[in-house]
């Protein structure tokens, strides 16, 4: 599968998703509390990476376990949105290493 598309799955509540920590652009929201009931929505993504995030990494760890039990390629984003928001943001375009 040369054309794989990764999904960022946010497993917080809707209020947290739109709250002060924000969310990753393009992330899909399925709260961990209802993930078991909504797994069918992700069936088309089996075989593709799913990066799972929450506020701090605890709920996403649980969601990652649930997804893996159902044969999804899930990866927990350790530290969650709290860590994500501390990452440095590029302000200049990066140069192509081939130049």
C-alpha distances in whole Angstrom, upper triangle without the diagonal:
4,6,6,10,12,15,18,21,24,26,30,32,32,35,34,31,33,36,37,34,32,28,25,24,21,22,22,25,26,29,28,31,30,26,27,28,25,22,21,21,17,16,14,12,12,9,9,12,15,18,21,24,28,31,32,29,31,29,26,26,28,25,22,24,24,20,20,22,20,17,15,14,17,18,22,23,26,29,28,29,32,30,28,31,33,30,31,30,29,32,32,29,27,27,25,25,25,28
4,6,9,12,15,19,21,25,27,31,33,33,36,34,31,33,36,36,33,31,27,24,23,21,22,22,26,27,30,30,33,32,28,29,30,27,25,24,23,20,19,16,14,15,12,11,13,16,18,22,25,28,31,32,29,32,31,27,28,29,26,24,26,26,23,22,25,23,20,18,16,18,19,23,23,27,29,28,29,32,30,27,30,31,28,29,28,27,30,29,26,24,24,21,22,21,24
4,6,10,13,16,19,23,25,28,31,30,33,31,28,30,33,34,31,28,25,21,20,17,19,20,23,24,28,28,31,29,26,28,28,25,23,22,20,17,17,14,12,14,12,10,12,15,17,20,23,27,30,30,28,31,29,26,27,28,25,23,25,25,22,22,25,23,20,17,16,18,19,22,22,26,28,27,27,30,29,26,28,30,27,28,26,26,28,27,24,23,24,21,22,22,25
4,6,10,13,16,19,22,25,27,27,30,28,25,28,30,31,28,26,22,19,18,15,16,17,20,21,24,24,28,26,23,24,25,22,20,19,18,15,15,12,9,11,9,6,8,11,13,17,19,23,26,27,25,27,25,22,23,24,21,19,22,22,18,18,21,19,17,14,12,14,15,18,19,22,25,23,24,27,26,23,26,27,25,26,25,25,27,27,24,23,24,22,23,23,26
4,7,10,13,16,19,22,24,24,27,25,22,24,26,28,25,22,19,15,14,12,12,13,17,18,21,22,25,24,21,23,23,20,18,18,16,13,14,11,9,11,10,7,8,9,11,14,17,20,23,24,22,25,23,20,21,23,20,18,21,21,17,18,21,19,17,14,12,13,14,17,17,21,23,21,21,24,23,20,23,25,22,24,22,22,25,25,23,22,24,22,23,24,27
4,7,10,13,16,19,21,21,24,22,19,22,24,25,22,20,16,13,13,10,10,11,14,16,19,19,22,21,18,20,22,18,16,17,15,12,14,12,9,11,10,6,5,6,7,11,13,17,20,21,19,21,20,16,18,19,16,14,18,18,15,15,19,17,16,12,10,10,11,13,13,17,19,17,18,21,20,17,20,22,20,21,20,21,24,25,23,22,24,22,24,25,28
4,6,10,12,15,18,18,21,19,16,18,21,22,19,17,13,11,11,8,7,8,11,12,15,16,19,18,15,18,19,15,14,15,12,10,12,11,8,11,11,8,7,5,6,8,11,14,17,19,17,19,17,14,16,17,14,13,16,16,13,15,18,16,15,11,10,9,10,12,12,16,18,15,16,19,18,16,18,21,19,21,20,22,24,26,24,24,26,25,26,28,31
4,6,10,12,15,15,18,15,13,15,17,19,16,14,10,8,9,7,5,6,9,11,13,14,17,17,14,17,19,16,15,16,14,12,15,14,11,14,14,11,9,6,5,6,7,10,14,15,14,16,14,11,14,15,12,12,15,15,13,15,18,17,17,13,12,10,10,10,9,13,14,12,12,15,15,12,15,18,17,19,18,20,23,25,23,23,26,26,27,29,31
4,6,9,12,13,15,14,11,14,16,18,15,14,10,9,11,9,6,5,6,7,9,10,13,13,10,14,15,12,12,14,12,10,13,14,11,13,15,12,10,7,6,5,6,9,12,14,12,14,12,9,12,13,9,10,13,13,11,14,16,15,16,12,12,9,10,10,10,13,14,11,12,16,16,14,16,19,19,21,21,23,26,28,27,27,30,29,31,33,35
4,6,9,10,12,10,8,11,13,15,12,11,8,8,11,10,6,6,5,6,7,9,12,12,11,14,16,13,14,16,14,13,17,17,15,17,19,16,14,10,8,6,5,6,9,11,11,12,10,8,12,12,10,11,14,14,13,16,18,18,18,15,15,12,12,10,10,13,13,9,9,13,14,12,14,17,18,21,20,23,26,28,28,28,31,31,32,35,37
4,7,9,11,10,9,12,14,16,14,13,11,12,14,14,10,8,6,5,4,5,8,9,8,12,13,12,12,16,14,13,17,18,16,18,20,18,16,12,10,7,6,5,9,11,10,10,7,6,10,10,7,10,13,12,12,15,17,16,18,15,16,12,13,11,11,13,13,10,11,14,16,15,17,19,20,23,23,26,29,31,31,31,34,35,36,38,40
4,7,8,6,6,10,10,13,11,11,10,12,15,15,11,10,7,7,5,7,9,10,11,14,15,14,16,19,17,17,20,22,20,21,24,21,19,15,13,10,8,5,7,10,10,10,8,8,12,12,10,13,16,15,15,18,20,20,22,19,19,16,16,13,13,14,13,10,10,13,15,14,15,18,20,23,23,26,29,31,32,32,35,36,37,40,42
4,5,5,6,9,10,13,12,12,11,14,16,16,13,12,8,8,5,8,9,10,12,15,15,14,17,19,17,18,22,23,22,24,26,24,22,18,17,14,12,9,10,13,14,14,11,12,15,15,13,16,18,17,18,21,22,22,24,22,22,19,19,17,17,18,17,14,13,15,18,17,18,21,23,26,26,29,31,34,34,35,38,39,40,43,44
4,5,5,6,8,12,12,11,10,13,15,15,12,11,7,9,8,11,12,12,13,17,17,15,18,20,17,18,22,23,22,24,27,25,23,19,18,15,13,11,12,16,17,17,14,15,18,18,16,19,21,20,20,23,25,24,26,23,24,21,21,19,19,20,19,15,14,17,19,18,18,22,23,26,25,28,30,33,33,34,37,38,40,42,44
4,5,5,6,9,10,10,11,14,16,17,15,14,11,12,10,14,14,15,17,20,20,19,21,23,21,22,26,27,26,28,30,28,26,22,20,17,15,12,12,15,17,17,15,16,20,20,18,21,24,23,23,26,28,27,29,26,27,24,23,21,20,21,19,16,14,16,19,18,17,21,23,25,25,28,29,33,33,35,38,39,41,44,45
4,5,5,7,7,7,9,12,14,16,13,13,10,12,10,12,14,15,16,20,20,19,21,24,21,21,25,26,24,27,28,26,23,20,18,15,12,9,8,12,14,14,13,14,17,17,16,19,21,21,21,24,26,26,27,25,25,21,21,18,16,17,15,12,10,12,15,14,14,17,19,22,22,25,27,30,31,32,35,37,38,41,42
4,6,8,8,6,6,9,11,12,9,10,7,10,10,13,14,15,15,19,20,18,19,22,19,19,23,23,22,24,26,23,21,17,15,13,11,9,9,13,14,16,14,13,17,18,16,18,21,20,20,23,25,25,26,23,23,20,19,17,15,17,16,12,10,12,15,14,13,17,18,21,20,23,25,28,28,29,33,34,36,38,40
4,7,8,6,7,10,11,13,12,12,10,13,13,16,17,18,19,22,22,20,22,24,21,22,26,26,24,27,29,26,24,21,19,17,14,12,12,16,18,19,17,17,21,21,20,22,25,24,24,27,29,28,29,26,26,23,23,21,19,20,18,15,12,14,17,15,14,18,19,21,20,23,24,28,28,30,33,35,37,39,40
4,6,5,8,12,14,16,14,15,13,15,14,17,18,20,20,24,24,23,25,27,24,25,28,29,27,30,31,28,26,22,20,18,15,12,11,14,17,18,17,17,21,22,20,23,26,25,25,28,30,30,31,28,28,25,23,21,19,20,17,14,11,12,16,15,13,16,19,21,20,23,24,28,29,30,34,36,38,40,41
4,5,9,12,14,17,16,17,16,18,17,19,21,23,23,27,27,26,27,30,27,27,31,31,29,31,33,30,27,24,21,19,15,13,11,14,17,19,18,18,22,23,22,24,27,27,27,30,32,32,33,30,29,26,24,21,19,19,16,14,10,10,14,13,11,14,16,18,18,21,22,26,27,29,33,34,36,39,40
4,7,10,12,15,14,15,14,17,16,18,20,21,21,25,26,24,25,28,25,25,29,29,26,29,30,27,24,21,18,16,12,10,8,11,14,16,15,15,19,20,19,21,24,24,24,27,29,29,30,27,26,22,20,18,15,15,13,10,7,7,10,9,7,11,13,15,15,19,20,24,25,26,30,32,33,36,37
4,7,9,12,11,13,12,15,15,17,20,21,20,24,25,23,24,26,23,23,26,27,24,27,28,25,22,19,16,15,12,11,10,13,15,17,16,16,19,21,19,21,24,24,23,26,29,28,29,26,25,22,20,18,15,17,15,11,8,10,12,10,9,12,14,16,15,18,20,23,24,25,29,30,32,35,36
4,6,9,7,9,9,13,13,15,18,19,18,22,23,20,21,23,20,19,23,23,21,23,24,21,18,15,13,12,9,9,10,13,14,16,15,14,17,19,17,18,21,22,20,23,26,25,26,22,21,18,17,15,13,15,14,10,7,10,12,9,9,13,14,16,15,18,19,22,23,24,27,28,30,33,34
4,6,5,9,10,14,15,17,20,20,19,22,23,21,21,23,20,18,22,21,19,21,22,18,16,13,11,11,9,11,12,14,15,17,16,14,18,19,17,17,21,21,20,22,25,24,24,21,19,17,15,14,12,14,14,11,8,12,12,9,9,13,12,14,13,15,18,20,20,21,24,25,27,29,31
4,6,9,11,15,17,19,22,22,20,24,24,21,21,23,19,18,22,21,18,21,22,18,17,15,13,14,12,14,15,18,18,21,20,17,21,22,20,20,24,24,22,24,27,26,25,22,21,19,18,17,15,18,18,14,12,15,16,12,12,16,15,16,14,16,17,19,19,20,23,24,26,28,30
4,7,10,13,16,18,21,20,18,22,22,18,19,20,16,15,18,17,15,18,19,16,15,12,12,13,13,15,17,19,19,21,19,17,20,22,19,19,22,22,19,22,25,23,23,19,18,17,17,17,15,19,19,16,14,18,18,15,16,19,18,19,17,19,20,22,21,22,25,25,27,29,30
4,6,10,12,14,17,17,15,18,19,16,16,17,14,13,17,16,14,17,18,15,13,10,9,9,9,11,14,16,16,18,16,13,17,18,15,15,19,18,16,19,22,20,20,17,16,14,14,14,13,16,16,13,12,16,16,13,15,18,17,19,18,20,22,24,23,24,27,27,29,31,33
4,7,10,12,15,13,12,15,15,12,13,14,11,10,14,14,12,15,17,15,13,10,10,10,10,12,14,17,16,18,15,13,16,17,13,14,18,17,15,18,20,18,19,15,16,14,15,15,14,18,18,15,14,18,19,16,18,21,21,23,22,24,26,28,27,27,30,30,32,34,36
4,6,9,12,11,10,14,14,11,12,14,11,12,15,16,15,17,20,17,16,12,12,10,10,10,13,16,15,16,13,12,15,15,12,14,17,16,14,18,20,18,20,17,17,15,16,15,15,17,18,14,13,17,18,16,18,21,21,24,23,26,28,30,30,30,33,33,35,37,39
4,6,8,7,6,10,10,8,9,12,10,10,14,15,14,16,19,17,16,12,13,10,10,10,14,16,15,15,12,11,14,13,10,12,15,13,12,16,17,16,18,15,16,14,15,15,15,18,18,15,15,19,20,19,20,23,24,27,26,29,31,33,33,33,36,36,37,40,42
4,5,6,6,10,10,10,11,14,13,13,17,19,17,19,22,20,18,15,14,11,10,9,12,14,13,13,9,10,13,11,9,12,14,12,13,16,17,17,19,17,18,15,16,15,15,17,17,14,14,17,19,18,20,23,24,27,27,30,32,35,34,35,38,38,39,42,44
4,5,5,8,10,10,11,14,14,14,16,19,17,18,21,20,18,14,14,10,10,9,12,13,12,10,7,8,10,8,6,10,11,9,11,14,14,14,17,15,17,14,15,13,14,16,16,14,15,18,19,19,21,24,24,28,28,31,34,36,36,36,39,39,40,42,44
4,6,8,9,10,12,15,15,16,18,21,20,21,24,23,21,18,17,14,14,12,14,16,15,13,9,11,13,10,9,13,13,11,13,16,16,16,19,18,20,17,18,16,18,19,19,17,18,20,22,22,24,27,28,31,31,34,37,40,39,39,43,43,44,46,48
4,6,5,6,9,12,12,13,15,18,18,19,22,21,20,17,17,14,15,14,17,19,17,16,12,13,15,12,10,13,14,11,12,16,16,15,18,17,19,17,19,18,19,21,22,19,20,23,24,24,25,28,29,32,32,35,38,40,39,40,43,42,44,46,48
4,5,5,6,9,10,10,12,15,15,15,18,18,17,13,14,12,13,13,16,18,16,15,11,11,13,10,7,10,11,8,9,12,12,11,14,13,15,13,15,15,17,19,20,17,19,22,23,22,24,27,28,31,31,33,36,38,37,37,40,40,41,43,45
4,6,6,9,10,11,12,16,15,15,18,19,18,15,17,14,16,16,19,21,18,17,13,13,14,11,9,12,11,8,9,12,11,10,13,13,16,14,17,17,19,21,23,21,22,25,26,25,28,30,31,34,34,37,39,41,41,40,43,42,43,45,48
4,6,8,9,11,12,16,16,16,20,20,20,17,19,17,18,18,21,23,21,20,16,16,18,15,12,15,15,11,12,15,14,12,16,15,18,17,20,20,22,24,25,23,24,27,28,27,30,32,33,36,36,38,41,43,42,42,44,44,45,47,49
4,5,6,8,10,13,13,14,18,17,18,15,17,15,17,17,20,22,20,20,16,15,17,15,12,14,15,12,11,15,14,12,15,13,16,15,18,18,20,23,24,21,22,26,27,25,28,31,31,34,33,35,38,40,39,39,41,41,42,43,46
4,5,5,7,10,10,11,14,14,15,12,15,14,16,17,21,22,20,19,16,15,16,14,11,12,13,9,8,11,11,8,11,10,13,13,16,17,19,22,24,21,23,26,26,25,28,30,30,33,33,35,37,39,38,37,40,39,40,41,44
4,5,5,8,10,10,14,15,16,14,17,16,19,21,24,26,23,23,20,18,20,18,14,15,16,13,11,14,14,10,12,11,15,15,18,20,22,25,27,24,25,29,29,28,30,33,33,35,35,36,39,40,39,39,41,40,41,42,45
4,6,8,9,11,14,14,15,13,16,15,17,19,22,24,22,22,19,17,20,18,14,16,17,14,12,15,16,13,14,12,15,15,18,19,21,24,26,23,23,27,28,26,28,31,30,33,32,33,36,37,36,36,38,37,39,40,42
4,6,5,7,11,10,11,9,13,13,16,18,21,23,21,21,18,16,17,17,13,13,15,12,9,12,14,10,11,9,11,11,15,16,18,21,23,21,22,25,26,24,26,29,28,31,30,31,34,35,34,33,36,34,36,37,39
4,5,6,9,10,12,11,15,15,19,21,25,26,23,24,21,18,20,19,15,15,16,13,10,12,13,10,10,8,11,13,16,18,21,24,26,24,25,29,29,27,29,32,31,34,33,34,37,38,36,35,37,36,37,38,41
4,6,9,9,12,12,15,16,20,22,26,27,25,26,23,20,22,21,18,17,19,17,13,15,16,13,12,10,12,14,17,20,21,25,27,25,26,29,29,27,29,32,31,33,32,33,35,36,34,33,35,33,34,35,38
4,6,5,8,8,12,13,17,20,23,24,22,23,20,17,19,19,15,14,16,15,11,12,15,12,10,8,9,10,13,16,18,21,24,22,23,26,26,23,26,29,27,29,28,29,32,33,31,30,32,30,31,32,35
4,5,8,9,13,14,18,21,25,25,22,23,21,18,18,18,15,13,15,13,10,10,12,9,7,5,7,10,13,16,18,22,25,23,24,28,27,25,28,30,29,31,31,32,35,35,33,32,34,32,33,34,37
4,7,9,13,15,19,22,26,26,23,24,22,19,19,20,17,14,16,15,12,11,13,11,8,7,6,10,12,16,18,21,25,23,25,28,27,25,28,30,28,30,30,30,34,34,32,30,32,30,30,31,34
4,6,10,13,16,20,23,24,21,22,21,17,18,19,16,14,16,16,12,12,15,13,11,8,6,9,11,14,16,19,22,20,22,25,24,22,25,27,25,27,26,27,30,30,28,27,28,27,27,28,31
4,6,10,13,17,20,20,17,19,18,14,15,17,14,11,14,14,11,11,14,13,11,8,5,6,7,11,12,15,18,17,19,22,20,18,22,23,21,24,23,24,27,28,26,25,27,25,26,27,30
4,6,10,13,17,17,15,16,15,11,12,14,11,9,12,12,9,10,14,13,11,8,6,5,6,9,10,14,16,14,16,19,18,16,19,22,20,23,22,24,27,28,27,26,28,27,28,30,32
4,7,10,14,14,11,14,13,9,11,13,10,8,12,13,11,12,15,15,14,11,9,6,5,6,6,10,13,11,12,15,14,12,16,18,16,19,19,21,24,26,25,24,27,26,27,29,31
4,7,11,11,9,11,9,5,8,10,7,6,10,11,10,11,14,15,15,11,10,7,6,5,6,9,11,9,11,14,13,12,15,17,17,20,20,23,26,28,27,27,29,29,30,32,35
4,7,8,6,9,8,5,8,10,9,9,13,14,13,15,17,18,18,15,14,10,9,6,5,8,8,5,7,10,10,9,12,14,15,18,18,21,24,27,26,26,29,30,30,33,35
4,6,6,7,6,5,9,10,9,11,14,14,15,17,19,20,21,18,17,14,12,9,8,9,8,5,6,9,10,10,12,15,16,19,20,23,26,28,29,29,32,32,33,36,38
4,6,8,8,8,11,13,13,14,17,18,18,20,22,23,24,21,21,17,15,12,10,10,7,5,5,6,9,9,10,13,14,18,19,23,25,28,29,29,32,33,34,37,39
4,6,8,8,10,12,13,14,16,18,18,20,22,23,24,22,20,17,14,11,9,7,5,4,6,6,7,9,11,12,14,18,20,23,26,29,29,29,33,33,34,37,39
4,6,5,6,9,10,10,12,14,15,16,18,20,21,18,17,13,11,7,6,5,5,5,8,9,9,11,13,14,15,19,21,24,27,30,30,29,32,33,33,36,38
4,5,5,7,9,10,11,13,14,16,17,19,20,19,18,14,13,9,10,8,8,8,11,12,13,14,17,18,19,23,24,28,31,33,34,33,36,37,37,40,42
4,5,5,6,9,10,11,12,14,15,17,19,17,17,13,12,9,10,10,11,9,12,13,14,15,17,19,20,24,25,28,31,34,34,34,37,37,38,40,43
4,5,5,6,8,10,10,12,14,15,16,14,14,10,9,6,7,8,9,8,11,13,13,13,16,18,18,22,23,26,29,31,31,31,34,34,34,37,39
4,5,5,6,9,10,11,12,15,15,14,13,10,8,6,8,8,10,10,13,15,15,15,18,20,20,24,25,28,31,33,33,32,35,35,35,38,40
4,5,5,6,9,10,11,13,15,13,14,11,11,9,12,12,13,13,16,17,18,18,21,23,23,27,28,31,34,36,36,35,38,38,38,41,43
4,5,5,6,9,10,11,13,11,12,9,10,8,11,12,14,13,15,17,18,18,21,23,23,26,27,30,33,35,34,34,37,36,37,39,42
4,5,5,6,9,10,11,9,9,5,6,6,9,11,14,13,16,18,18,17,21,22,22,25,26,29,32,34,33,32,34,34,34,36,39
4,5,5,6,9,10,9,10,8,9,9,13,13,16,16,19,21,20,21,24,25,25,29,30,32,35,37,37,35,38,37,37,39,42
4,6,5,7,9,9,11,9,11,11,15,16,18,17,20,22,22,22,25,27,27,31,31,34,37,39,38,37,39,39,39,41,44
4,5,5,7,5,7,6,9,10,14,16,19,17,20,22,22,21,25,27,26,29,30,32,35,37,35,34,37,36,36,38,41
4,5,5,5,6,6,9,11,14,16,19,18,21,24,23,23,26,28,27,30,31,33,36,37,36,35,37,36,36,37,40
4,6,7,10,10,13,14,18,19,22,21,24,26,26,26,29,31,30,34,34,36,40,41,40,38,41,39,39,41,44
4,6,9,10,13,15,19,21,24,22,25,28,27,27,30,32,31,34,34,36,39,41,39,38,40,39,39,40,44
4,7,9,12,15,18,20,24,22,25,28,27,26,30,31,30,33,33,35,38,39,37,36,38,36,36,38,41
4,6,9,12,15,18,21,20,22,25,24,23,26,28,27,30,30,31,34,35,34,33,35,33,33,35,38
4,7,10,13,16,19,18,20,23,22,21,24,26,24,27,27,28,32,33,31,29,31,30,30,31,35
4,7,10,12,16,14,17,20,19,18,21,23,21,24,25,27,30,31,30,29,31,30,30,32,35
4,6,9,12,12,15,17,15,15,18,20,18,21,22,24,27,29,28,26,29,28,28,30,33
4,6,9,8,12,14,12,12,16,17,16,20,21,23,27,29,28,27,30,29,29,32,35
4,6,6,9,11,9,9,12,13,13,16,17,20,23,25,25,24,27,27,27,30,32
4,6,9,10,8,9,12,13,13,16,18,21,24,27,27,26,29,29,29,32,34
4,7,6,5,7,10,10,11,15,17,20,23,26,27,26,29,30,30,33,35
4,5,6,6,9,10,11,15,16,20,23,25,26,25,29,30,30,33,35
4,5,5,6,9,10,13,14,18,20,23,24,24,28,29,30,33,34
4,6,6,7,9,13,14,18,20,24,25,25,29,30,31,34,36
4,5,5,7,10,13,16,19,22,23,23,26,27,28,31,33
4,5,5,9,10,14,16,19,20,20,23,25,25,29,30
4,6,8,9,13,15,18,20,20,24,26,27,30,31
4,6,9,12,15,18,20,20,23,25,26,30,30
4,6,10,12,15,17,16,20,22,22,26,27
4,7,9,12,14,14,17,19,20,24,24
4,6,9,11,12,15,18,19,23,23
4,6,7,8,12,14,16,19,19
4,7,9,12,15,18,21,20
4,6,9,12,15,18,17
4,6,9,12,15,14
4,7,9,12,11
4,6,9,8
4,5,6
4,6
4
